[in-house]
Amino acid sequence: MTDEKKINIVLAGQGNAGKSSVFNYFTGLHQHIGNWAGKTIEKLEGTLFYKGYTIDVLDLPGIYSLTTYSVEEKISREYIISQKPDFVINIIDSTNLERNLIFTLQLLELECPIILVLNMIDLAKKKGITIDSYKFQDIISAPVIRTVASRGFGLTDIVDKAIERKGIKNDYTAPKYGKEIEKCISELSIRLKDIDLPYPERWTAIKLLEKDSEIIKIVREKKPEVLERAKQLSVTLEEIHGHDSSIVIADERSHLASQITREIVNLLPHRKISMNDRLDVVTTHKITGYLVMILILGGMFLTVFSFGNWFSGRMEMIFKDWHGWWSTNVGVSFLAALGWAAIESVLALVQIAFPYILPFYIILYILEDWGYIARISFLMDKVMHKMGIHGKGSISFIISFGCNVPGCLSCRIMETKRERFITAVLVTLVPCSAVSVIIFGLVGKYVGLLWTLGLYVFAMVLILFLGRISAKLIPGEPVELIMPMPDYKTPHIRTILRQTWQALKEFIFIAAPVVIISGVIIQAINLAGWMQAISLFLSPLTVQWLGLPAITGILLIFGILRKELILVMLAAYLGTANFSDALTSQQMITLAVVSMFYIPCVATISILWKDYGWKKAIAICIIEIGFAILLAGLVKRLLDFVF
C-alpha cells in the first residue's frame, strides 16, 4: 500500500461527545484494544477500507484540555505532536458548543491538520439551537462536518473530506487572544525560534505562560534565559489582570470560545421546554432525584436477580444428568475425573456466572448511553465529599460493579493524587460482577433476595464508613465537582450490544481458561490426596474462625485469580452446582462476606502496583485480607443468633 493511499486519523474530543460511536462506525470489526506504551490506559485502534484507501483510526482518550494534569491529557498531546497524524478529527457536542470549543482552540494552537465534526445536531435542533457551520468554517478556516453519529448520519462525509484534503497544506487561522497576551506570545515565539523543539513555537510560548511543568522542563534544558523571560512576562500579565497567568490564558480562551459561539449560534425564540429539560429537573432534584435513582438501581438489582435465577435454574435442569452420563460412559479414572472437572468448570460458568453478568452489563451500558450515569455523579457529590473525594468518584464505583480493573483505571479522572488513591482503594471493595456471581448464585439463590440486597447495602455503608476514615487520615481537601451533564438521548442498541460483547469477550477468552485450568488443578490436588493437608493447615481460619468447610481455604486462595472461581471450583469439587448440599445458609452468607472484601483479584492488584507502587499495593492487599477475615468472623457470630 503506497503512502498516497494510506491515511492516519485520530479522534479527539471531550467526554460524551460521541467519539465511541464514530470510532465503532468507522472500524467495525477491524479494531483492537491494547495499552499505550508504559501505561495502563486503553488504546483503541482500528482500520477502515474505503474508496481504495486504508485509513488507520485511533481513538484518543476523552479529555477536556491539553494540559498535563492527567495521564490521558499528556498521552493525547504527545501523540498528536510526535506521530503527526494526517488529520485530527475533533468531535464536538453541538448541544454544548461553547464548552467544547475551548478544547478545539487548544487543538488549533497545536497547529495540527483538523476536521471539525458538529455531532448531535439533531439534539441541538430539539433544544432550539441552530449552528451556522459555513460561518464557523470561515472563522477558523477548517472543514466543518455536521453529523448524528448514533444514526451514522454524515460520518462518511468525514472520511470523504479527509481523502479530499490529503496532501493539502493546512491553512487554518490560529486563534488570536487579547493584545497584552498576544504581545507576550509573540515575544516568546521569537525567542524560541532558534531552539530545536518538537513543538510549534507559538504553542510552546502559550504553555510557558500557562506554567506547564513539562514544557518548562524542556525549555530549561535548552535555553534557560527564555524561561526567565517567560516568568517576567507571566508576572506582567498577573499584575494587569490580577490573576495567575495560567488563569488569564484559560479565561482568554474561554472568552474567545464564547465570542465564536455567539457569532455562529442562533437560539429559536420562545422555545418550548423539552422532554430532556423536564426529565433533568426530576432526575437531579434534591428529593425526586434520589427517589428515581433508588428506583432505577433497585430495578437493575431485581432484573439481574430475576433473570439470573431463572436462567440459572433452566441450565441446572439441562445439566443435572450430565455427571451421571459421564461416570457411566467414560468411567471414574484419574483422567476421567480431571476431564469432568474441566467440563464442570465450563458448565458452572454457564450456569452460575453468565446468567448474572450478561443482564448487568446490558443495563449498565443502557444507563451510560442514555446519559443517566452523570446524574448519579451529581446526586452523589455530597456523599462523596464526606469520603474525601467528589461526585465523579461514583462513576468509578459504578464501573467497578462490572469490574474493579476499569474501575481503578477510571480513578484517573479525579483531579488530585490524594483523590485518585482514596477512590482506587475504595473501588477495590465494590462488589464486582465476579463477586456478584457469588452473592446472587449463592446467597440470592439459596438464602433469599432480602439477604442479597442486605449484603449490597452493607458493602455500600462500609465503603462510606471507610471512606470517612480515609478522608480524616489522608491530609487534603476534595476539589469541587466540575463535569459536563450530557443530554439524555435514546440508547443506541448497536453500541450497547458492542460494548456488552467487549465485556463478555474478556470474560469468555480470559476468565474462562483461568477457571477451567483452576478447576482441573483443584481436582488434581484432591485426587492426589493433598487437599486434606492444605485444608488442615488453613482450618484455624476457615473452620474455627469463619465456620466454613475446610475446602473453602484453598478456594479462597484460587479466588485471588478470579473471584467467581470460588463457586466454580466448589462446583467442580462437589460434582454439582447445588451448593445447599454442602453449605448452610449461615455459611453461604459468611463466604459471601469474606469473598466481597478480601484481597482483590490479580488483575486489580497489578493496576494498583503500576499506578501507586508495590508498597502501597501490597499494603492494601494485606490490610484487606485481615479486614475481610476479621469482619466475616464477626458476621458469622452475629448470624449465630439468626440461624
C-alpha positions in Angstrom: 0.0 0.0 0.0 1.5 3.3 -1.1 1.5 6.3 1.3 -0.8 8.1 -1.2 -3.5 5.5 -0.4 -2.9 5.5 3.4 -4.4 8.0 5.8 -3.9 8.2 9.6 -6.6 9.9 11.6 -7.1 10.4 15.3 -10.4 11.1 17.0 -10.2 13.7 19.7 -12.9 15.3 21.8 -14.4 15.8 25.3 -16.3 13.1 27.1 -19.8 12.2 25.9 -19.3 14.0 22.6 -19.9 10.8 20.6 -16.3 9.6 19.8 -17.0 6.0 20.5 -19.9 5.9 18.1 -17.8 7.5 15.3 -14.9 5.0 16.1 -17.2 2.0 16.0 -18.9 3.1 12.8 -15.5 3.6 11.1 -13.7 0.5 12.3 -16.5 -2.1 12.9 -14.8 -5.5 13.4 -11.4 -4.1 12.3 -10.5 -2.8 15.7 -8.3 -3.9 18.6 -7.7 -2.8 22.1 -4.2 -2.5 23.6 -2.4 -0.3 26.1 -0.3 2.8 25.5 3.4 2.1 25.9 4.2 2.1 29.5 0.7 3.0 30.5 -2.4 1.0 31.7 -4.8 3.3 29.8 -6.6 1.5 26.9 -5.5 2.3 23.4 -8.3 1.9 20.8 -7.2 1.4 17.2 -8.9 0.2 14.0 -8.8 0.2 10.3 -11.2 1.4 7.6 -11.0 0.4 4.0 -12.8 3.0 1.9 -12.6 4.0 -1.8 -9.3 2.2 -2.2 -7.8 3.9 0.9 -6.5 2.2 4.0 -7.5 4.6 6.9 -6.0 3.9 10.3 -8.2 5.3 13.1 -7.0 5.9 16.6 -9.5 7.0 19.4 -7.7 9.3 21.9 -9.0 9.3 25.5 -11.9 11.6 26.2 -10.4 14.7 27.7 -11.3 18.3 28.4 -7.9 20.1 27.8 -4.4 19.5 26.5 -2.6 20.3 29.8 -0.6 17.7 31.7 -2.9 17.4 34.7 -3.8 13.8 33.8 -2.1 10.9 32.1 -4.8 10.9 29.4 -4.1 14.6 28.5 -0.4 14.0 28.3 -0.8 11.0 26.1 -3.1 12.8 23.7 -1.0 15.8 23.1 2.3 13.8 22.9 0.7 11.5 20.3 -0.5 14.4 18.1 2.9 16.2 18.3 5.2 13.2 17.9 3.2 11.0 15.5 1.8 13.8 13.3 -1.4 12.2 12.1 -2.8 13.3 8.7 -5.9 14.6 10.5 -7.2 15.2 13.9 -11.0 14.7 13.8 -12.4 16.9 16.6 -15.8 15.6 17.7 -17.9 18.4 19.2 -21.1 18.0 21.1 -23.4 20.6 19.3 -25.6 20.9 22.4 -22.6 22.2 24.4 -20.7 24.1 21.7 -19.0 26.8 23.8 -17.5 24.3 26.3 -16.3 22.0 23.5 -14.8 24.9 21.6 -12.3 25.6 24.5 -10.7 22.2 23.6 -10.9 22.9 19.9 -8.9 26.1 20.3 -6.2 24.2 22.1 -6.0 21.7 19.2 -5.7 24.7 16.8 -2.9 26.0 19.0 -1.0 22.8 18.3 -1.1 23.6 14.5 -2.3 20.2 13.5 -4.5 19.4 10.5 -8.0 19.4 11.9 -11.5 18.5 10.7 -14.3 19.6 13.0 -17.4 17.4 13.5 -20.5 19.0 14.9 -22.1 15.9 16.3 -25.6 15.5 17.8 -27.1 18.2 15.6 -30.5 16.5 16.0 -30.4 17.0 19.7 -29.3 20.6 19.3 -32.2 21.3 16.9 -34.6 19.8 19.5 -33.2 22.3 22.0 -33.8 25.2 19.6 -30.1 25.6 18.7 -29.1 26.2 15.1 -25.4 26.4 14.2 -24.2 28.2 11.0 -21.5 25.6 10.0 -20.4 27.7 7.0 -19.7 30.7 9.1 -18.0 28.5 11.6 -15.8 27.1 8.8 -14.9 30.7 7.6 -13.9 31.8 11.1 -11.4 29.0 11.8 -10.6 28.1 8.1 -11.0 24.4 8.8 -13.6 21.9 7.4 -16.8 21.5 9.5 -19.0 18.4 9.1 -22.5 18.0 10.6 -23.3 14.5 12.0 -25.6 12.4 14.1 -23.1 9.6 15.0 -25.7 7.4 16.7 -27.5 7.0 13.4 -24.5 7.1 11.1 -25.6 10.4 9.5 -22.8 12.4 8.0 -20.0 10.1 9.1 -18.9 9.1 5.6 -18.6 12.9 4.9 -15.7 12.9 7.4 -13.7 10.3 5.5 -14.5 11.9 2.2 -13.2 15.2 3.5 -10.0 13.6 4.8 -9.5 12.0 1.3 -10.2 15.3 -0.4 -7.7 17.2 1.8 -5.0 14.6 1.8 -1.7 16.4 1.0 -3.2 19.9 1.1 -1.3 22.3 3.3 -3.1 23.3 6.5 -4.3 26.9 6.2 -6.4 27.3 9.4 -6.5 30.6 11.2 -4.6 30.4 14.6 -6.8 31.7 17.5 -5.8 35.2 18.5 -6.2 36.5 22.0 -6.1 39.9 23.8 -3.4 42.5 23.0 -1.4 42.0 26.1 -1.4 38.2 25.8 -0.5 38.3 22.1 2.4 40.6 22.8 3.8 38.1 25.3 3.2 35.2 23.0 4.9 36.9 20.0 8.0 37.9 22.1 8.4 34.3 23.4 7.8 32.8 20.0 10.7 34.9 18.5 13.0 33.8 21.3 12.1 30.1 20.8 12.8 30.1 17.0 16.5 29.2 17.4 15.7 26.3 19.8 15.3 22.7 18.4 11.8 22.0 19.8 9.4 19.2 18.8 6.6 21.7 19.3 5.3 24.8 17.4 6.9 28.0 18.8 3.6 29.7 19.4 2.1 26.7 21.3 5.3 26.4 23.4 5.1 30.1 24.3 1.4 29.7 25.4 2.4 26.7 27.5 5.2 28.7 29.2 2.7 31.4 30.1 0.4 28.7 31.4 3.3 27.4 33.6 3.2 23.9 32.0 5.7 21.8 34.0 6.6 19.5 31.1 7.4 22.4 28.7 9.2 24.4 31.4 11.5 21.4 32.0 12.3 21.1 28.3 13.0 24.8 27.8 15.1 24.9 31.0 17.4 22.3 29.5 17.8 24.0 26.1 17.7 27.8 26.8 17.1 28.8 30.4 17.1 32.5 29.6 13.8 32.1 27.7 12.3 30.6 30.8 13.4 33.7 32.8 11.8 36.0 30.3 8.6 33.9 30.4 8.5 34.3 34.2 8.8 38.1 33.8 6.0 38.2 31.2 3.8 36.0 33.4 4.3 38.4 36.3 3.4 41.3 33.9 0.1 39.6 32.9 -0.7 38.8 36.6 -0.2 42.5 37.5 -2.5 43.6 34.7 -5.3 41.1 35.3 -4.9 40.3 39.0 -4.9 36.5 38.4 -2.3 33.8 37.8 -1.1 33.8 34.2 -2.4 30.3 33.6 -5.9 31.5 34.6 -5.5 34.6 32.4 -4.8 32.4 29.4 -7.7 30.0 30.2 -10.0 32.9 30.7 -9.0 34.4 27.3 -9.5 31.1 25.6 -12.9 30.8 27.2 -13.8 34.3 26.1 -12.9 33.6 22.5 -14.9 30.4 22.6 -17.9 32.4 23.8 -17.4 35.0 21.1 -17.3 32.4 18.3 -20.4 30.7 19.8 -22.3 34.0 19.7 -21.4 34.5 16.1 -22.4 31.1 14.8 -25.3 30.0 17.1 -28.9 31.1 16.9 -31.5 30.2 19.5 -35.1 29.9 18.5 -37.3 32.3 20.4 -40.0 31.0 22.8 -38.6 27.5 22.7 -40.8 25.0 24.5 -39.3 23.2 27.5 -38.0 20.0 26.0 -38.6 16.5 27.4 -34.8 16.4 28.2 -35.2 19.5 30.4 -38.2 18.2 32.2 -36.5 14.8 32.8 -33.4 16.6 34.0 -35.4 18.6 36.6 -36.9 15.4 38.0 -33.7 13.3 38.0 -31.4 16.0 39.6 -33.9 17.3 42.1 -32.9 17.0 45.8 -35.8 14.8 46.5 -37.2 13.2 43.3 -33.7 12.7 42.0 -32.8 10.3 44.8 -36.1 8.5 44.5 -35.6 8.0 40.8 -32.0 6.8 41.5 -33.2 4.3 44.0 -35.9 3.0 41.6 -33.5 2.7 38.7 -30.8 1.0 40.7 -33.3 -1.2 42.5 -34.9 -2.2 39.2 -31.4 -3.0 37.9 -30.8 -5.2 41.0 -34.2 -7.0 40.7 -33.7 -7.6 36.9 -30.2 -9.1 37.4 -31.5 -11.2 40.3 -34.7 -12.4 38.5 -33.1 -13.1 35.1 -30.0 -14.7 36.7 -32.1 -17.1 38.9 -34.4 -18.0 36.0 -31.6 -18.7 33.6 -29.5 -20.5 36.2 -32.5 -22.7 37.1 -33.0 -23.7 33.4 -29.4 -24.5 33.0 -29.4 -26.6 36.1 -32.3 -28.7 34.8 -30.4 -29.2 31.5 -27.1 -30.2 33.1 -28.3 -32.2 36.1 -27.8 -35.6 34.5 -24.5 -34.9 32.7 -22.3 -36.1 35.6 -24.1 -39.4 35.8 -23.8 -39.9 32.0 -20.0 -39.1 32.2 -19.4 -41.5 35.0 -21.3 -44.3 33.3 -19.9 -43.9 29.8 -16.4 -42.5 30.5 -15.6 -44.0 33.9 -14.1 -42.8 37.1 -10.4 -43.0 36.4 -7.9 -40.2 37.3 -8.0 -38.8 33.7 -11.8 -39.1 33.5 -12.1 -37.2 36.8 -9.9 -34.4 35.5 -11.9 -34.3 32.3 -15.1 -34.0 34.2 -13.6 -31.2 36.3 -12.9 -29.2 33.1 -16.4 -29.8 31.8 -17.9 -29.0 35.2 -16.0 -25.7 35.2 -17.5 -24.8 31.8 -21.0 -25.8 33.0 -20.6 -23.8 36.2 -19.6 -20.7 34.2 -22.7 -21.0 32.0 -24.9 -21.9 34.9 -23.5 -19.7 37.7 -21.6 -16.7 36.2 -23.0 -15.9 32.8 -26.7 -15.5 33.9 -25.8 -12.7 36.3 -23.1 -11.0 34.3 -25.0 -10.6 31.0 -28.0 -8.6 32.2 -25.8 -6.5 34.5 -23.6 -5.3 31.6 -26.6 -4.7 29.3 -28.3 -2.5 31.9 -25.1 -0.6 32.8 -24.4 0.3 29.2 -28.0 1.3 28.6 -27.8 3.7 31.5 -24.5 5.0 30.3 -25.6 5.6 26.7 -28.9 7.1 27.9 -26.9 9.7 29.9 -28.0 8.8 33.4 -24.6 7.9 34.9 -23.6 11.6 35.1 -26.8 12.3 37.1 -25.8 9.8 39.7 -22.4 11.5 40.0 -24.2 14.8 40.5 -26.6 13.4 43.1 -23.8 11.6 45.0 -21.4 14.6 45.1 -22.3 15.5 48.7 -21.9 11.9 49.9 -18.6 11.5 48.0 -17.2 14.7 49.7 -17.7 13.0 53.1 -15.4 10.3 51.8 -12.7 12.8 50.8 -13.5 12.7 47.1 -16.1 14.3 44.8 -19.1 13.1 42.7 -17.0 11.8 39.8 -15.8 9.1 42.1 -19.2 7.5 41.9 -18.5 6.8 38.2 -15.6 4.6 39.3 -17.8 2.9 41.8 -20.5 2.2 39.2 -17.9 0.9 36.7 -16.5 -1.3 39.4 -19.8 -3.1 39.8 -18.8 -4.6 36.4 -15.1 -5.0 37.1 -12.7 -3.4 39.5 -9.9 -3.2 36.9 -11.6 -0.5 34.7 -12.9 1.0 38.0 -9.3 1.5 39.2 -8.3 2.8 35.8 -11.1 5.3 35.7 -9.9 6.8 39.0 -7.6 8.9 36.8 -10.5 11.2 36.1 -10.0 12.5 39.7 -8.0 15.8 39.8 -5.5 15.1 42.6 -3.3 12.2 43.6 -5.0 12.1 47.0 -8.4 11.7 45.5 -7.2 9.1 42.9 -5.6 7.0 45.7 -8.6 7.1 48.0 -11.0 6.3 45.2 -8.8 3.4 44.0 -8.7 1.8 47.5 -12.4 2.1 48.0 -13.1 0.8 44.5 -11.4 -2.5 45.4 -14.1 -3.0 48.0 -17.0 -2.6 45.5 -18.6 -6.0 44.7 -17.6 -6.5 41.0 -19.5 -8.8 38.6 -17.4 -11.8 39.8 -18.4 -11.2 43.4 -22.0 -10.6 42.3 -21.9 -14.1 40.9 -21.2 -15.4 44.4 -23.8 -13.1 46.0 -26.5 -13.9 43.6 -25.6 -17.5 42.8 -25.1 -18.5 46.5 -27.0 -16.1 48.8 -29.6 -14.9 46.4 -30.5 -18.4 45.1 -30.5 -20.3 48.4 -31.0 -17.8 51.2 -33.2 -15.1 49.7 -33.5 -11.8 47.9 -33.5 -9.7 51.1 -30.2 -11.1 52.3 -28.7 -10.4 48.9 -29.9 -6.8 49.0 -28.7 -6.6 52.6 -25.2 -7.6 51.5 -25.0 -4.8 48.9 -26.3 -2.2 51.3 -23.8 -3.4 53.9 -21.0 -3.1 51.4 -22.0 0.5 50.5 -22.4 1.6 54.1 -19.0 0.0 54.9 -17.3 1.8 51.9 -18.8 5.1 53.1 -17.5 4.5 56.6 -14.0 3.5 55.5 -14.1 6.5 53.1 -14.8 8.8 56.0 -11.8 7.3 57.9 -9.5 7.7 54.9 -10.6 11.3 54.4 -9.5 12.0 58.0 -6.2 10.1 57.8 -5.0 11.3 54.4 -4.4 15.1 54.5 -6.1 17.4 51.9 -9.5 18.5 50.8 -11.6 17.3 47.9 -11.9 19.7 44.9 -15.3 20.8 43.7 -17.2 18.8 41.1 -16.8 20.1 37.6 -18.1 17.8 34.9 -20.5 18.1 31.9 -24.1 16.9 32.2 -24.8 15.2 28.8 -28.3 15.4 27.4 -30.5 12.4 27.6 -30.6 10.5 24.3 -32.1 7.3 23.0 -29.8 4.4 23.8 -28.2 3.1 20.6 -28.8 -0.7 20.6 -25.9 -1.4 18.3 -23.5 0.4 20.6 -24.8 -1.2 23.7 -24.5 -4.7 22.2 -21.0 -4.0 21.0 -20.0 -2.8 24.5 -21.6 -5.8 26.1 -19.8 -8.1 23.7 -16.5 -6.4 24.5 -17.1 -7.0 28.2 -18.2 -10.6 27.7 -15.2 -11.3 25.4 -12.9 -10.6 28.4 -15.0 -13.0 30.4 -15.0 -15.7 27.8 -11.4 -15.5 26.5 -9.6 -14.5 29.7 -11.7 -15.7 32.6 -12.9 -19.0 31.2 -9.5 -20.5 30.5 -8.3 -19.5 34.0 -11.5 -21.0 35.5 -11.2 -24.3 33.6 -7.4 -24.7 34.4 -8.0 -23.9 38.0 -10.9 -26.4 38.2 -8.7 -29.2 36.8 -5.8 -28.2 39.3 -8.1 -28.3 42.3 -9.5 -31.7 41.3 -5.9 -33.0 40.7 -4.9 -31.7 44.2 -8.0 -33.5 45.6 -7.2 -36.8 43.8 -3.6 -36.6 44.8 -4.6 -36.5 48.4 -3.1 -33.1 49.2 -6.4 -31.4 49.8 -6.7 -32.6 53.4 -3.2 -31.3 54.3 -3.8 -27.8 52.8 -7.3 -27.6 54.3 -6.0 -28.7 57.7 -3.3 -26.0 57.6 -5.9 -23.3 56.9 -8.6 -24.7 59.2 -7.9 -22.4 62.2 -9.1 -19.5 60.0 -11.7 -21.2 57.7 -13.2 -23.7 60.1 -12.7 -22.3 63.6 -13.0 -18.6 63.0 -15.2 -18.4 59.9 -17.2 -21.6 60.5 -16.8 -22.7 56.9 -16.0 -26.1 55.4 -12.2 -26.9 55.3 -12.3 -26.9 51.5 -13.0 -23.2 51.3 -9.4 -22.3 52.3 -7.9 -23.5 49.0 -10.9 -22.0 47.1 -10.2 -18.5 48.6 -6.5 -18.9 47.5 -7.5 -19.6 43.9 -10.2 -16.9 44.2 -7.3 -14.3 44.0 -7.1 -15.1 40.3 -10.9 -14.6 39.7 -13.5 -14.3 42.5 -16.1 -16.4 40.7 -13.5 -19.3 40.8 -14.6 -19.8 44.4 -18.1 -21.0 43.3 -17.0 -22.6 40.1 -14.2 -24.7 41.7 -16.5 -25.6 44.6 -19.0 -26.9 42.0 -16.2 -28.8 40.3 -15.1 -30.3 43.6 -18.6 -31.3 44.6 -19.6 -32.5 41.2 -22.8 -30.5 41.4 -23.8 -26.8 41.4 -26.4 -27.4 44.1 -24.5 -25.7 46.9 -27.1 -26.3 49.5 -25.8 -29.9 49.7 -22.5 -28.6 51.1 -23.2 -25.2 52.8 -25.7 -24.0 55.3 -27.4 -20.6 54.9 -25.1 -19.1 57.5 -22.0 -20.4 55.8 -23.2 -19.0 52.4 -23.5 -15.5 53.9 -20.2 -15.8 55.7 -18.4 -17.0 52.5 -20.0 -14.1 50.5 -18.8 -11.5 53.0 -15.2 -12.8 53.0 -15.3 -13.0 49.2 -16.5 -9.4 48.9 -13.8 -7.8 51.0 -10.6 -9.9 50.9 -7.7 -9.3 48.6 -8.6 -8.0 45.1 -8.1 -10.2 42.0 -4.6 -10.4 40.5 -5.6 -8.0 37.6 -6.7 -5.3 40.1 -3.6 -5.8 42.1 -1.4 -5.2 39.0 -3.2 -1.9 38.3 -2.7 -0.8 41.9 1.0 -1.8 41.7 1.6 0.1 38.4 -0.3 3.3 39.5 0.7 3.6 43.2 3.8 1.4 43.6 4.4 -2.1 45.0 4.5 -1.0 48.7 1.0 0.6 48.6 -0.4 -2.3 46.5 0.9 -5.0 49.0 -0.2 -2.9 52.0 -3.8 -2.7 50.5 -3.8 -6.5 49.9 -2.6 -7.3 53.5 -5.0 -4.9 55.1 -8.0 -6.1 53.1 -7.2 -9.8 53.8 -7.0 -9.2 57.6 -10.1 -6.9 57.4 -12.2 -9.4 55.5 -11.3 -12.3 57.7 -12.0 -10.3 60.9 -15.3 -8.9 59.5 -16.6 -12.3 58.2 -15.8 -13.9 61.5 -17.8 -11.2 63.4 -20.6 -11.6 60.9 -20.6 -15.4 61.5 -21.0 -14.8 65.2 -23.9 -12.4 64.7 -25.6 -14.9 62.4 -25.4 -17.5 65.2 -28.3 -15.6 66.7 -30.3 -15.7 63.5 -29.9 -19.2 62.2 
